């Protein structure tokens, strides 16, 4: 069983070697980060589609280092991503969806209350990477979002394409 687990980790590492390795939030607090987050801007090539749907909300939960669940609502459909935390200080995760696609998520910065900037990298036919800014609110704070996006882009230099998401009329 240990050999199978080791082989699985080697396969994951190999598949995600095309991803950047930015540092995640130091002393990441899983309890404070838990809850709903709304995506307001995506820069880069989306992990899911080439067009970001207008209403995407993520919910982060997890009680242990190896039990993280990201659920999302997109166009009224609920999906889940299960995860393994890969950073000893937290804030960095390997996620897989129901079809076995792998992605790396790194929480670059967060105040846990208002905003979170994240780096996403998925490997399928080609590597897809994004820098994204989330808030807890449907209402967009342009000043905060632009400030946090600029800070995240200093860490992960992805600058295009850009998609802004209007969450105001979302029912999720």
Buried (B, 14 or more C-beta within 10 A) or exposed (E): EEEEEEEEEEEBEEBBEBBBEBEBBEEBEBEEBBEBBBBBBBBBBBBBEEEBBBBBBBBBBBEEEEEBBBBBBBEEEEEEBBBBBBBEEBBBBBBBBEEEBBBBBBBBBBEBEEBBBBBBBBBEEEBBBBBBBBBBBBEBBEEBBEBBBEBBBEBBEBEEEBBBBEBEEBEB
